[in-house]
Amino acid sequence: MTRPSMKTLLDILSTSPSSSPPDKWQDLESYVQDVYQQLLDIQGSKTMVARDVQISGREGSSYQIDVYYEFEMAGIRHRVAVECKNRSRPLERDSVLAFHVKIHECCLSHGVIVSSGGFQKGAREFAEKNNVTLMDYSKLPSIGNLLSRRLANAVIPDEDTIGQPFWTLFNVEDYSPYGQIHHKEEITSAFLFLSRTHAQRFIKVQNLDKRWQVRGMANRHLACYILTCDAFNARYFIARPGYAAGVPDNRFLFDEIKRNDLINDFYEGTNLPTEANTAPGYPLIFQK
């Protein structure tokens, strides 16, 4: 039997199929709005995605936009319109042409058409030449896929994440954090490092296998790390190299930091409970 893990959950969610297109065009627009909002949220953008927006054109005429959002990058304002077509037949070239005219008249940066019935060849050829993105409804991320991306972004640091300020070890097979369980004292220890180099040195000292990889933790990762360790009533220890105290052989000293001090001194968010929520009987998948 496969041991449940965060990776198993993310794999299941990421491969979940999209639902069938909704019957009503209003429901299609709402779904597309939700998908784009979640994608932007996952990327860390504070952009608001709106639905059924009226935008003034060059000559003062008003144009209806199904889904709309705008953002600023490098000092330039980008304005994006999404047209939703809930049809059983492939969308024709004239519909893409009409949407392209709307984009031009409203001085928008880019346009996207989502169609539940696909696109005709002529529509795809015109879109490719005129900077319009065509997307089949079936290619939109499913709710499960979006949830998987959101969880991965919040919980699992990647290789490029910089510690702010902490680094730690994760099991890359199941995304569990590293720690040590001391059964006699009934203590679960969660280890934090102040640099990538310290964490890498610890891997060598402990002779850990390749499953354990060093990862930096951004602030959002630290929040989830604390909640994970809370569930198993862990105590937190910050590692420092022993040479600072004259200890030989690249060994480490561990200074315990209280949970509240860890949050107050290093976590910049506001959504962590003041008391740890523990789940007795479920040991962390930590190194013993």
N, C-alpha and C positions, 0 to 999 in steps of 0.2 A: 504493500500500500504506500502511495506517495505521500510524504509528509507535507501537510498544508504549509504554504509559505506566501509571502507577499508577491514573489515572482509568479507563482502559480495563478494567483488571483489576477494579476495584471495581464498575464498571457490570455487568460479566459476572456477578460473584458475587452482586450485589444482586438480579438478576432471575432467578437460578436457581430452578427450580420445586422445590416440596417433594416428597419421596418419597412413595410410596404408604403408607397406614397399615400398620403391622406386623401380622402375623397373631396374635401373642400379646399378651395384655393387659399382661404384665410388660414387654414391649419398648416398648409405648406409654407406660407410666408412666416408664420409664427415659428415653425420648426427651423427654417433656415436662419431666422433671426437668432434663435437660441444657439444654434451650432456656431455661428460666427462670433457671438458674444463669448461663448465658452472658449473658443480657440484663442481669442484675443486675451481673455483672462489668464489662460494657461501661459501665454507668452509674457505675462507680467504687465500688459498694457492696461491703462485705466480708461480705455476708450469705451464709450457707450454706443451700442448698436440700436438704431431706431427702426421702427416699422411704419409704413404708410406715411411717408414724408412728402411734403410739397416744397419744391425748390424752384426758385425763379430763374428763368433763362436769360439769354443775352438781350432779347427784345422785350423783356418784362413779362413774358408769358409764364404761367405756372405749370410745372410738370410733376406728376406723381411718381414717387420712387417706392418700390415695394420694401426694400431693406437698405438702410444707409448707415454708413459710419465714416468718420474722418479722424485723422491722426496727424501729428507733426513729426517729421524726421529731418534732422540736419537743417532745421530752420524752415523747412518747406511743408506746407499744409497739403496733405493728400486726402482727396474726397472720393469715396468708393460707393458705387451703386450696385445693388444686386436685384435683378429681375427674376421673378419666380413664375414658371410656366407649368401649370398642372394640366397636362394634356396627355392623351393616350397615344397620339401619333408624334413622330419626330418633328421637331420644330424646323420651319422652313427659313430660307435665306432672308425673306422680306422682314420677318420678325426681328432678326438680328440687326438688319439694316436700320429698322425703326428705332431700336434701342441705341444703336451707335449714334444716330442723329440726336437723341435725347442727351446722351453723354456729352456730345459736342456743344449743344445749345446751353447746357448747364455748367459748362467748363469743369467737368469732373475729371479726376485723374485716371480712373479706371472703371470698367464695368464688368460685371459677372452675370451670366444667365444660368440659372439652375432649372433644368427641365426634367419632368418625371417621365417623358416619353422619348428622350434622346434628341438627336439632331440629324437633319439631312446633310448630305455631303456638301451641298452648296453653302449651307449655313456655317459649317466648320471651316470651309475655305475662306469665306468672307471674314469670319471672326479672327482667324489666324493672321490675316493681312491688316486688320484694323484694331489690334490690341484689345480685343474683347475675349474674356475667358469664358469658355463653355464648360459646364459641369453637369454630368448626368446625376440625377437624384441618388442613384445607387452607389455613386462614388463619394457621397458625403459621409463623413465619419459617423458611425453609429453612436448612440448615447453611451453604450458600454465602452467604445473606443475613446470617447471624450473623457469619460470617468477614469479610464486607465491612464491617459496622458496627464490628467490633473493630479492623480495620485503619485505617478512617477515623478512629476515635477516638484511635488511638495515633499515627498518622502525619500526619494532615492537620489543622492548626488551623483553626477556623472564624473568622468575623469577630468573634466575641465573646471569643475567647481572649485572656487577658492575658499579656504576656511575663513570664517568671519566670527571669531578668530580660530575656531577649533577644527581639528582634523581627527578622524577616527578610522576604524577598520570595518568594512562590510564584507559579508559573504556574497560574492557575485553570483552564486548559484541560486540563492533564495532570498537575497537582499536583507538578511538579518544582521544586526550590529554585533560587534565583538565585545566580549566581556568575560568575566570569570566567575564561576559559582563556587563558593566556599561552603560546603555542606555542614561542616562542623559548627561554623559560626552562623549558618543560615543567612549568609550575606551574598547578594549578587552585586558584583562590582562592574560599573560601566566606566570605560577609560576614554579620556579625552587628551589630545596632544596639541601642542601649540605650534607645531610645524609639520610639514610633510616629511621632512628629513627625520624627525624624531619618530614618527609613526613607522616609517620604512625601517629604521634601525630596530624598533621594537619587534617587527616581523622577523627579522634575522635572529635577534636574541632569543625569541620564543620558538624559532624554527617552525613557523606556521606554514601550512601548505598554500598552494596558489589560489585557493578559493578566497583567501583573505586579501583584500586590496585596500589601499589607502584612498580615502575620499575626503575632500574638504567639505565643510558644511556651511552653506549660506544660512542666513537667519531663519528662513522658512524651514530648512532641514533640521535646524537645532530644535525648533518647536516640536516637530514630529518625533525627533529622537528622544526628547524628554518625555513625551507622552507614551512612547513605546517602553522606555525604561521604567516609567511610573507604574505601568501595568504589572510589572514583576518586582515592584518594591526595591528597585535598585538604588545603590548609593553611588555617587559620582566622584571620580578621582581624576585629577589633572596630573599627567605624567611630566616629569622633568628629568633630564639626564643626570645620572649619578655623579658625573665629574664635578658638578657644581658643589658637591659636598665631599669630594675626595673618594667617592666610591668607584672602584676599578671595574674593568671588563664590560664597559658600555651598558651597565645595568641602570635601571631607572628607579627613581623615588616617586611615590605617589602621594599627593596631597589631596585629602578629601575636601570637597566643596559641598556645602549644604545646597539642597535643591533650590530653596528660595534665593540664596546668594547667586547661584548659577543663573537664575532667571533675572533677578534684579540687576546684576552686573553685566550680563552678556546678551540677554534677549531683548530685542527692541519692539516686539509686538505686544498685543494686549489680550490675546485670546487663550491664555493658558490658565487653568484652574489654580487657585491658591493652594489646594491640597492635592496630593497625588492620588489618582484613582487606581487602586491595585486590583489585580485579578489573581488571587491565591490559587495555587495548584497548576499554574501554567509556566514552567521554567523557560526563561529565554533560551533561544537556540545559541547559547554562548559556548565558548570553549571551556572545557572543564579542566 
